[in-house]
């Protein structure tokens, strides 16, 4: 299945099954999540296919690796606290819009900077490991925050206000 299919899948779904959209004036949440997932997947796929620029971006990798692991750790610690804080809406917005994307994006950029580099240099291996831990902690924090939102927020109400 090629990447071109992922771009036309939501349109084909709409044309083939119009009853799915009959009772809603806005796009269903499941379709938004699916379209977002496919878009992010396509961007990451094409991002890792770009040609390398040599060592031009190696200076960015150490701070990005630290940002990834620390923002992932802070997000993973704060996400379960959503159930006990007094005003969780502000925390949900801060987590979902700041800390968790920072962990995921910084970790992905570190892996992107070092893509295709086969080395046994210890610092590069540790930075890759930090990036992977940051991505993992960020994904866990996203899952916990979304579980909170799904069970404690009325659908289609603003979060963070």
PyMOL commands that set and color helices and strands:
alter all, ss='L'
color gray80, all
select helices_A, chain A and resi 3-16+18-21+29-47+58-83+88-113+122-152
alter helices_A, ss='H'
color red, helices_A
deselect
rebuild
show_as cartoon
